C-alpha cells in the first residue's frame, strides 16, 4: 500500500493551480484590442465573423455581435460603440443582454 506524502503532492498541486490560472487569465490577456483597428475594420470584422470578443481597455473586454441570432434565446441586442484607432466612439454592432436584468441599461 502506498501513502501520499506532502513532498509529492505540492509539486502536482502547484502545476494544477498554475494551469488553472493560465486558463482563467489567458483568454482575457489574449483578446484583440479594439484600438488596433480603424472603425471601418472593426465593424467589418463583426459583420464577417458574426461574433467577436474585443478588448476596449487593458482590463475590459466584451463580446460584440452582428445581430440577435448570435445571442442566447432569452437575450436581446443593444447597440455598442467602442474606441478604435481613428474614432473614440465607433459603432461596431451590438452586444447581447438579458432584458429582465436591469433592462439592459448601463
C-alpha distances in whole Angstrom, upper triangle without the diagonal:
4,7,10,13,16,18,16,17,21,22,20,22,25,25,25,28,30,30,31,34,35,35,37,39,40,42,44,45,45,48,52,54,57,60,59,61,65,65,66,63,61,63,63,59,58,61,60,56,56,54,53,51,53,52,55,54,51,50,51,51,51,52,55,56,60,60,59,57,54,53,51,53,54,55,58,59,61,63,61,63,61,62,63,64,67,67,66,66,66,65,62,62,60,57,55,55,54,58,57,55,58,60,59,61,60
4,7,9,13,14,12,13,17,18,17,19,22,22,22,24,27,27,28,30,32,32,34,36,37,39,41,42,42,45,49,51,54,56,56,58,62,62,64,60,58,60,60,56,56,59,57,53,54,51,50,48,50,49,52,51,48,46,48,48,49,49,53,54,57,58,57,55,52,51,50,52,52,53,56,57,59,61,59,60,58,59,59,61,64,64,63,63,63,63,60,59,57,54,53,53,53,56,55,53,56,58,57,59,57
4,6,10,11,10,11,14,16,15,16,19,20,20,22,25,25,26,29,30,31,32,34,35,38,40,40,41,44,48,50,53,55,54,57,60,61,62,59,57,59,59,56,55,58,57,53,53,50,49,47,49,48,51,49,46,44,46,46,47,48,51,53,56,57,56,54,51,50,49,51,51,52,55,56,57,59,57,59,56,57,58,59,63,63,61,61,61,61,58,58,56,53,51,51,51,54,53,51,54,56,55,57,55
4,7,9,7,7,11,13,12,13,16,17,17,19,21,22,23,25,27,27,29,31,32,34,36,36,38,40,44,46,49,51,51,53,57,58,59,56,54,56,56,52,52,55,53,50,50,47,46,43,45,44,47,46,42,41,42,43,44,45,48,50,53,54,53,52,48,48,46,48,48,49,52,53,54,56,54,55,53,54,54,56,59,59,57,58,58,58,55,55,53,49,48,48,48,51,50,48,51,53,52,53,52
4,5,6,6,9,11,12,12,15,16,17,18,21,22,23,25,26,28,29,30,32,35,36,36,37,40,44,46,49,51,50,53,57,58,59,56,54,56,57,53,52,55,54,51,51,48,46,44,45,44,47,45,42,40,42,43,44,45,49,51,54,55,54,53,50,49,47,50,50,50,53,54,55,56,54,55,53,53,54,55,59,59,57,58,58,58,55,55,53,50,49,49,49,52,51,49,51,54,52,54,52
4,5,5,6,9,10,10,12,14,15,16,18,20,21,22,24,25,26,28,29,32,33,33,35,38,42,43,47,48,48,51,54,55,57,54,52,54,55,51,50,54,53,49,50,46,44,42,43,41,44,42,39,37,39,40,42,43,47,49,52,53,52,52,48,47,46,48,48,48,51,52,53,54,52,53,50,51,51,53,56,56,54,55,55,55,53,53,51,48,47,47,47,50,49,47,49,52,50,51,49
4,6,6,7,9,10,12,14,15,16,18,19,21,22,24,25,27,28,29,32,33,33,34,38,41,43,46,48,47,50,54,55,56,53,51,54,54,50,50,54,52,49,50,46,44,42,43,41,44,42,38,37,40,40,42,43,47,49,53,54,53,52,49,48,47,50,50,50,52,53,53,55,52,53,50,50,51,52,56,56,54,55,55,56,53,53,52,49,48,48,48,52,51,48,51,53,51,52,50
4,6,6,7,9,11,12,13,15,16,18,19,21,22,24,25,27,27,30,32,32,33,36,40,42,45,47,46,49,52,53,55,52,49,52,52,48,48,51,50,47,47,44,42,40,41,40,43,41,38,36,39,39,41,42,45,47,51,52,51,50,47,46,45,47,48,48,51,51,52,53,51,52,49,49,50,51,55,55,53,54,54,54,52,52,50,47,46,46,47,50,50,47,50,52,50,52,50
4,6,5,6,8,10,11,12,14,15,16,18,20,21,22,24,25,28,30,30,31,34,37,39,43,44,44,47,50,51,53,50,47,50,50,46,46,49,48,44,45,42,40,37,39,38,40,39,36,34,36,36,38,39,42,44,48,49,48,47,44,43,42,44,44,44,47,48,49,50,48,49,46,47,48,49,52,52,51,51,51,52,49,49,47,44,43,43,43,47,46,44,46,48,47,48,46
4,5,5,6,9,10,10,12,14,15,16,18,20,21,22,23,27,28,27,29,32,36,37,41,42,42,45,48,49,51,48,46,48,49,45,45,48,47,44,44,41,39,36,37,36,38,36,33,31,34,34,36,38,41,44,47,48,47,47,43,42,41,44,44,44,47,47,48,49,46,47,44,45,45,47,50,50,48,49,49,50,47,48,46,43,42,42,43,46,46,43,45,47,46,47,45
4,5,5,6,9,10,11,12,14,15,16,18,20,21,22,25,26,26,27,30,34,36,39,41,40,43,46,48,49,46,44,46,47,43,43,46,45,42,43,40,37,35,36,34,37,35,32,31,33,33,35,37,40,42,46,47,47,46,42,42,41,44,44,44,46,46,47,48,45,46,43,44,44,45,49,49,47,48,48,49,46,46,45,42,42,42,43,46,46,43,46,48,46,47,45
4,5,5,6,9,10,11,12,14,15,17,18,20,21,24,25,25,26,29,33,35,38,40,39,42,46,47,48,45,43,45,45,42,41,45,43,40,41,37,36,33,34,33,36,35,32,30,32,32,34,35,38,40,44,45,44,43,40,39,38,41,42,41,44,44,45,46,44,45,42,43,43,44,48,48,47,47,47,47,45,45,43,40,40,40,41,44,44,41,44,46,44,45,43
4,5,5,6,9,10,11,12,14,15,16,18,19,22,24,24,25,28,32,34,37,39,38,41,44,45,47,44,42,44,44,41,40,44,43,39,40,36,34,32,33,32,35,33,30,28,30,30,32,33,37,39,42,43,43,42,38,38,36,39,39,39,42,42,43,44,42,43,40,41,42,43,47,47,45,45,45,46,43,43,41,38,38,38,38,42,41,38,41,43,41,43,41
4,5,5,6,9,10,11,12,14,15,16,17,21,22,21,23,26,30,31,35,36,36,39,42,43,45,42,40,42,43,39,39,42,41,38,39,35,33,30,31,30,32,31,27,26,28,29,31,32,36,38,41,43,42,42,38,37,37,40,40,39,42,42,42,43,41,41,39,39,40,41,44,44,43,43,43,44,42,42,40,37,37,37,38,42,41,39,41,43,41,42,40
4,5,5,6,9,10,10,12,14,15,16,19,21,20,21,24,28,30,33,35,34,37,41,42,43,40,38,40,41,37,37,40,39,35,36,33,31,28,30,29,32,30,27,26,28,28,29,30,34,36,39,41,41,40,36,36,35,38,39,38,41,40,41,42,40,40,38,38,38,39,43,43,42,43,42,43,40,40,39,36,36,36,37,41,41,38,41,43,40,42,40
4,5,5,6,9,10,11,12,14,15,18,19,20,21,24,27,29,33,35,34,36,40,41,42,39,37,39,40,36,35,39,38,34,35,31,30,27,28,28,31,29,26,25,27,26,28,29,32,34,37,39,38,37,34,33,32,35,36,35,38,38,39,40,38,39,36,37,38,39,43,43,41,41,41,41,39,39,37,34,33,34,35,38,38,35,38,40,38,39,37
4,5,5,6,9,10,10,12,14,16,18,18,20,22,26,28,31,33,32,35,39,39,41,38,36,38,39,35,35,38,37,34,34,31,29,26,27,26,28,27,24,22,24,24,26,27,31,33,37,38,37,37,33,32,32,35,35,34,37,37,37,38,36,37,34,35,36,37,41,41,39,39,39,40,37,37,36,32,32,32,33,37,36,34,36,38,36,37,35
4,5,5,6,9,10,10,11,15,16,15,17,20,24,25,29,30,30,33,36,37,39,36,34,36,37,33,33,36,35,32,33,30,27,24,25,24,27,25,22,21,23,23,25,26,30,32,36,37,37,36,33,32,32,35,36,35,37,36,37,38,35,36,33,33,34,35,38,38,37,38,38,38,36,36,35,32,32,32,34,37,37,34,36,38,36,37,35
4,5,5,6,9,10,10,13,15,15,16,19,22,24,28,30,29,31,35,36,37,34,32,34,35,31,31,34,33,29,30,27,25,22,24,23,26,25,22,21,22,22,24,24,28,30,33,35,35,34,30,30,29,33,33,32,35,35,35,36,34,34,32,33,33,34,38,38,36,37,36,37,34,34,33,30,30,31,32,36,36,33,36,37,35,36,34
4,5,5,6,9,10,12,14,14,16,18,22,24,27,29,29,31,35,35,37,34,31,33,34,30,30,33,32,29,29,26,24,21,23,22,25,24,21,19,21,20,22,22,26,28,32,33,32,32,28,28,27,30,30,30,32,32,33,34,32,33,30,31,32,34,37,37,35,35,35,35,33,33,31,28,27,28,29,33,33,30,32,34,32,33,31
4,5,5,6,8,11,11,12,14,16,20,22,25,27,26,29,33,33,35,32,30,32,33,29,29,32,32,28,29,25,23,20,21,19,22,21,18,16,18,18,20,22,25,28,31,33,32,32,28,28,28,31,31,30,32,32,32,33,30,31,28,29,30,31,35,34,33,33,33,34,31,31,30,27,27,27,29,32,32,30,31,33,31,32,30
4,5,5,5,9,10,10,11,14,18,20,23,25,24,27,30,31,33,30,28,30,31,27,27,30,30,26,27,24,21,18,19,18,21,20,17,16,18,17,19,21,24,26,30,32,32,31,27,27,27,31,31,30,32,31,32,32,29,30,27,28,28,29,33,33,31,32,32,32,30,30,29,26,27,28,29,33,33,31,33,34,31,33,30
4,6,5,7,10,10,11,13,17,19,22,25,24,26,30,30,32,29,26,29,29,25,25,28,27,24,25,21,19,16,18,17,21,20,18,16,17,16,18,18,22,24,27,29,29,28,24,24,24,28,28,27,29,29,29,30,28,29,26,27,28,29,33,32,31,31,31,31,28,28,27,24,24,25,27,30,31,28,31,32,29,31,29
4,6,7,8,9,11,13,17,18,21,23,24,26,29,29,31,29,26,28,29,25,24,28,27,24,24,21,18,15,17,16,19,18,16,14,15,14,15,17,20,23,26,28,27,27,24,23,23,26,26,25,27,27,27,28,26,27,24,25,26,28,31,31,29,29,29,29,27,27,25,22,22,23,24,28,28,25,27,29,26,28,26
4,6,6,6,9,11,14,16,19,21,21,23,27,27,29,27,24,26,28,24,24,27,27,24,24,21,18,15,15,14,16,15,12,11,13,13,15,16,20,23,26,28,28,28,24,24,24,28,28,26,28,27,27,28,25,25,22,23,24,25,29,28,27,27,27,28,26,26,25,22,23,23,25,29,30,27,28,30,27,28,25
4,6,5,6,9,12,14,18,20,19,22,25,26,28,25,22,25,26,22,22,25,25,21,23,19,16,13,14,13,16,16,13,12,14,13,15,16,19,22,25,27,27,27,23,24,24,28,28,27,28,27,27,27,25,25,22,23,23,24,28,28,27,27,27,27,25,25,24,22,23,24,26,30,31,28,30,31,28,29,27
4,6,5,6,10,13,15,18,17,19,23,23,25,22,19,22,22,19,18,22,21,18,19,15,13,10,11,11,14,14,12,12,12,10,12,12,15,18,21,23,24,23,20,20,21,25,25,23,25,23,24,24,21,22,19,20,21,22,26,25,24,25,24,24,21,22,21,18,19,21,23,27,28,26,27,28,25,26,24
4,6,6,9,11,13,16,16,18,21,22,24,21,18,21,22,19,18,22,22,19,20,16,13,9,10,8,11,11,9,8,8,7,10,12,15,18,21,23,24,24,20,20,21,25,25,23,24,23,22,22,19,20,17,18,18,20,24,23,22,22,22,22,20,21,20,17,19,20,22,26,27,24,25,26,23,24,22
4,6,9,10,13,15,15,17,21,22,24,21,19,22,23,20,20,24,23,21,22,18,15,12,11,9,12,11,8,8,10,10,13,14,17,20,23,26,27,27,23,24,25,29,29,26,27,26,25,25,22,21,18,18,18,19,23,23,22,23,23,24,21,23,22,20,22,23,26,29,31,28,29,30,26,27,24
4,7,9,12,14,13,16,19,21,22,19,17,20,20,17,18,21,20,18,19,16,13,10,10,9,13,12,10,11,12,11,13,14,16,19,22,24,25,25,22,22,24,28,29,26,27,25,25,24,21,21,18,18,18,19,22,23,22,23,22,23,20,21,21,20,21,23,26,29,31,29,30,30,27,28,26
4,6,9,12,11,13,16,17,19,16,14,16,17,14,14,18,18,15,16,13,9,7,6,6,9,10,9,10,10,8,9,10,12,15,18,21,22,23,19,20,22,25,26,23,24,22,21,21,18,17,14,15,14,16,19,19,19,19,18,19,16,18,18,16,18,20,24,26,29,26,27,27,24,25,23
4,6,9,8,9,13,14,16,13,10,14,14,11,12,16,16,14,15,13,9,7,5,6,9,10,10,12,11,9,11,11,12,15,17,20,22,23,19,20,23,27,27,24,24,22,21,20,17,16,13,13,11,13,16,17,16,17,16,17,14,16,17,16,19,21,25,28,30,28,28,28,25,25,23
4,5,6,8,11,12,15,12,10,13,15,12,13,17,17,16,17,15,11,9,6,5,6,7,8,11,10,9,11,12,13,16,18,21,23,24,21,22,25,28,28,25,25,22,21,19,15,14,10,9,9,10,13,14,13,14,13,15,13,16,17,16,19,22,25,27,30,28,28,28,24,24,22
4,5,6,8,9,11,10,7,10,12,11,11,15,16,15,16,14,11,9,6,6,5,8,11,12,11,9,10,11,11,14,16,19,21,22,20,21,24,27,27,24,23,19,18,16,12,10,7,6,5,8,10,10,10,11,10,12,10,13,14,14,18,20,24,26,29,27,26,26,22,22,20
4,5,7,9,12,10,9,12,14,13,14,17,18,18,19,17,14,13,9,8,7,9,11,14,13,12,14,15,15,18,19,22,25,26,23,24,27,31,31,27,26,23,21,18,15,12,9,6,4,5,8,9,9,11,10,13,12,16,17,18,21,24,27,29,32,30,29,29,25,24,22
4,7,10,12,9,9,12,14,12,14,17,17,17,19,17,14,13,10,10,10,11,12,15,15,14,15,16,16,18,19,23,26,27,24,25,28,32,32,29,28,24,23,21,17,15,12,10,7,6,9,11,12,14,13,15,14,17,19,20,23,26,29,31,34,32,32,31,27,27,25
4,6,8,6,6,9,10,9,12,14,14,15,17,16,13,13,10,11,11,13,15,18,17,15,16,16,14,16,17,21,24,25,22,24,27,30,31,28,26,23,21,19,16,13,11,9,6,6,8,10,12,13,11,13,11,14,17,18,22,25,28,30,33,32,31,30,27,27,25
4,5,5,6,9,10,11,13,14,15,17,18,18,15,16,13,14,13,16,18,20,19,17,18,18,16,17,17,21,24,25,23,25,29,32,32,28,27,23,21,18,15,13,11,9,6,5,5,7,10,11,9,11,11,14,17,19,23,26,29,31,34,32,32,31,27,27,25
4,6,5,6,9,10,11,12,14,16,16,16,15,15,13,14,13,16,19,21,18,17,17,16,14,15,15,18,21,23,21,23,26,29,29,26,24,20,18,15,12,10,9,8,6,7,6,6,9,9,6,8,7,11,14,17,20,23,27,28,31,30,29,28,24,24,22
4,6,5,6,9,10,10,12,14,15,16,15,17,15,17,16,19,22,24,21,19,18,18,15,15,14,17,21,22,21,23,27,29,30,26,24,21,19,16,14,12,12,12,9,10,9,10,13,12,9,9,8,11,15,18,21,24,28,29,33,32,31,29,26,26,25
4,6,5,6,9,10,10,12,14,14,13,14,13,15,15,18,20,22,20,18,17,16,14,14,14,17,21,22,20,22,26,29,30,26,24,21,20,17,15,14,12,12,9,10,10,11,14,14,11,11,9,12,15,18,21,24,28,29,33,32,32,30,27,27,26
4,5,5,6,9,10,11,12,11,10,11,9,12,12,15,17,19,17,14,13,13,10,11,11,15,18,19,17,19,23,26,26,23,21,18,17,14,12,11,9,10,8,10,11,11,12,12,9,9,6,9,12,14,17,21,24,26,29,28,28,27,23,24,22
4,5,5,6,9,10,10,11,10,12,11,14,14,18,20,21,19,16,14,13,10,10,9,12,16,17,15,18,21,24,25,21,19,16,15,12,11,10,10,12,10,12,13,12,14,12,8,7,4,7,10,13,16,19,23,24,28,27,27,25,22,22,22
4,5,5,6,8,10,11,11,14,13,16,17,20,22,24,21,18,17,15,12,11,10,13,17,17,16,19,22,25,26,23,21,18,18,15,14,14,14,15,13,14,15,15,17,16,12,11,8,10,13,15,18,22,25,27,30,30,30,28,25,26,25
4,5,5,6,8,9,8,11,10,14,15,18,20,21,19,16,14,12,10,10,9,13,16,16,14,17,21,23,25,22,21,18,18,16,14,14,13,15,13,14,16,16,17,16,13,12,9,10,13,14,17,21,24,26,29,29,29,27,24,25,25
4,6,5,5,6,6,9,10,13,14,18,20,21,18,14,12,10,7,6,6,10,13,13,11,14,17,20,21,18,17,14,14,13,11,12,12,14,13,16,17,16,17,16,12,11,7,7,9,11,13,17,21,22,26,25,26,24,21,22,22
4,6,5,8,9,13,14,17,18,22,24,24,22,18,16,13,10,8,5,9,12,12,11,15,18,20,22,19,17,15,15,14,13,14,15,17,16,18,19,18,20,18,14,12,9,8,10,13,15,19,22,24,27,27,28,25,22,24,24
4,6,9,10,13,14,18,20,23,25,25,23,19,17,14,12,10,8,12,15,14,13,16,19,22,24,21,20,18,19,17,17,18,18,19,18,19,20,20,22,20,17,15,12,11,14,16,18,21,24,26,30,29,30,28,25,27,27
4,6,7,10,12,16,18,21,23,23,21,17,15,12,10,8,8,11,14,12,10,14,17,20,22,19,19,17,18,17,16,18,17,19,18,20,21,21,22,21,18,16,12,12,13,14,16,19,22,25,28,27,29,27,24,26,26
4,7,11,13,16,18,22,23,23,20,17,14,10,8,6,5,7,10,9,7,10,14,16,18,16,15,13,15,14,14,16,17,19,19,21,22,21,22,20,17,15,11,10,10,11,12,16,19,21,24,24,25,24,21,23,23
4,7,10,13,15,19,20,20,17,13,10,7,6,4,6,9,10,10,7,9,12,15,17,14,14,12,14,14,13,15,15,17,17,20,22,21,21,19,16,14,11,9,9,9,10,14,17,20,23,22,23,22,19,21,21
4,6,10,12,15,17,17,14,10,8,6,5,7,9,12,14,14,10,12,15,18,20,17,17,14,15,14,13,14,13,15,15,17,19,19,19,18,15,14,11,10,10,10,12,15,19,21,24,23,24,23,20,21,21
4,7,10,12,13,13,10,7,5,4,6,9,12,14,16,16,12,13,16,19,20,17,17,15,16,15,13,14,12,14,14,17,19,19,18,17,15,15,12,12,12,10,12,15,18,21,23,22,23,22,19,20,19
4,6,9,11,11,9,5,6,6,7,11,13,16,18,19,15,16,19,22,23,19,19,17,16,15,12,12,9,10,11,13,16,15,15,14,13,13,11,12,12,11,14,16,20,22,25,23,23,23,19,20,18
4,6,7,8,6,4,7,9,10,14,17,19,21,22,19,19,21,25,25,21,21,19,18,16,13,12,9,10,11,13,16,15,14,14,14,15,13,14,15,13,16,18,21,23,26,23,23,24,20,20,18
4,7,8,6,6,8,11,11,15,17,20,21,23,20,20,23,26,26,22,21,19,17,15,11,10,7,7,8,11,14,12,10,11,11,13,12,14,14,13,16,18,21,23,26,23,23,23,19,19,16
4,5,5,7,10,14,15,18,21,24,25,27,23,23,25,29,28,25,24,22,20,19,15,13,10,9,11,12,15,14,12,13,14,16,16,18,18,17,19,20,24,26,28,25,24,25,21,21,17
4,6,8,12,15,17,21,24,26,27,29,25,25,27,30,30,27,27,24,23,22,18,17,13,13,14,15,18,18,16,17,18,20,19,21,21,19,21,22,25,28,29,26,26,27,24,23,20
4,7,10,14,16,20,23,25,26,27,24,23,25,28,27,24,25,23,22,21,18,17,14,14,16,18,21,20,17,18,19,21,20,21,20,18,20,20,23,25,27,23,23,25,21,21,18
4,7,11,13,17,20,22,22,24,21,20,22,25,24,21,21,19,18,17,14,14,11,12,14,17,19,18,15,16,16,17,16,17,16,14,16,17,20,22,23,20,20,21,18,18,15
4,7,10,13,17,18,19,21,17,17,19,22,22,19,19,17,16,15,12,13,10,12,13,16,19,18,16,15,15,16,14,15,14,11,13,15,18,20,22,20,20,21,17,18,15
4,6,10,13,15,15,17,14,13,15,19,18,15,15,13,13,13,10,11,10,13,14,18,20,18,16,15,15,14,12,12,10,8,10,11,15,17,20,17,18,18,14,16,14
4,7,10,12,12,14,10,10,13,16,16,13,13,11,12,12,10,12,12,14,15,19,21,19,18,17,15,14,11,10,9,6,8,11,14,17,19,18,19,18,15,17,16
4,7,9,11,12,9,10,13,16,17,13,12,10,10,9,8,10,10,13,14,17,19,17,17,14,13,11,8,6,5,5,8,11,15,17,20,19,19,18,15,16,16
4,6,7,9,6,8,12,14,15,12,11,8,10,10,9,12,13,16,16,20,21,19,19,17,14,12,9,6,5,6,7,11,15,17,20,19,20,18,15,18,18
4,7,8,7,10,13,15,17,14,12,9,11,10,11,13,14,17,17,20,21,19,20,17,14,11,8,6,6,9,10,14,17,18,22,22,23,20,17,20,20
4,6,6,8,11,13,14,11,9,7,9,10,12,15,17,20,20,24,24,22,22,19,17,13,11,8,7,9,9,12,15,16,19,20,21,18,16,18,20
4,5,5,8,9,10,8,6,6,9,11,13,17,19,22,23,27,27,25,25,22,19,16,14,10,8,9,7,10,12,13,16,17,19,16,14,17,19
4,6,8,9,11,10,9,10,13,14,16,19,21,25,25,28,29,27,27,24,22,19,16,13,11,11,10,13,14,16,19,20,22,19,18,21,22
4,7,9,12,10,10,9,12,14,15,18,19,22,23,26,27,25,25,23,20,17,15,12,10,9,8,11,13,16,19,19,21,19,17,20,21
4,6,8,6,7,8,11,13,14,18,19,23,24,27,28,26,26,23,21,18,16,13,10,8,6,8,10,12,15,15,17,16,14,17,18
4,6,5,8,10,14,16,18,21,22,26,27,30,32,30,29,26,25,22,20,16,13,11,8,9,9,12,14,14,17,16,15,18,20
4,6,8,11,15,18,20,23,25,29,30,33,34,32,31,29,27,24,22,18,15,14,10,11,9,12,13,15,17,16,15,19,21
4,7,10,14,17,19,23,24,28,30,34,34,32,31,28,27,24,22,19,15,13,10,8,6,8,9,11,14,12,12,16,19
4,7,10,13,15,19,21,24,26,30,31,28,27,24,23,20,19,15,12,10,6,5,5,7,9,10,12,11,10,14,16
4,7,10,13,17,19,23,24,28,29,26,25,22,20,17,16,13,9,8,6,6,6,7,10,11,13,10,9,12,14
4,7,9,13,15,19,21,25,25,22,21,18,17,13,13,9,6,5,5,6,9,9,13,13,14,11,9,12,13
4,6,10,13,17,19,23,23,20,18,15,14,11,11,8,5,6,7,7,10,10,14,14,13,10,8,9,11
4,7,10,14,16,19,19,16,15,12,11,7,8,6,4,7,9,11,14,14,17,17,16,14,11,11,12
4,7,10,12,16,16,13,12,9,8,6,6,6,5,6,10,12,15,16,19,18,17,15,12,12,11
4,7,9,13,13,10,8,5,5,4,6,8,8,10,13,15,19,19,22,21,20,18,15,14,13
4,6,10,11,8,7,5,5,7,7,10,11,11,15,17,20,21,24,22,21,21,17,16,14
4,7,8,6,4,5,6,9,10,13,14,15,19,20,24,25,28,26,25,24,20,19,17
4,5,5,6,7,7,10,10,13,15,17,20,23,26,28,31,29,28,27,23,23,20
4,6,8,10,10,13,13,17,19,20,24,26,30,31,34,32,31,31,27,26,24
4,7,9,9,12,13,17,19,21,25,27,31,32,35,33,32,31,27,27,24
4,5,6,9,11,15,17,19,23,25,28,29,32,30,29,28,24,23,21
4,6,10,12,15,17,18,21,23,26,27,30,28,26,25,22,21,18
4,7,9,12,13,15,19,20,24,24,27,25,24,22,19,18,16
4,6,9,12,14,18,20,23,24,27,26,25,23,20,19,17
4,6,8,11,15,17,21,21,25,24,23,21,17,17,16
4,7,10,13,16,20,21,24,23,23,21,18,18,17
4,7,10,13,17,18,21,21,21,19,15,16,16
4,7,10,13,14,18,17,17,15,12,14,14
4,7,10,12,15,14,15,13,10,12,12
4,7,9,12,12,13,12,9,12,13
4,6,9,8,10,8,6,9,11
4,6,6,8,7,7,10,12
4,5,6,4,6,9,12
4,6,6,8,11,14
4,6,7,9,11
4,5,6,9
4,5,9
4,6
4
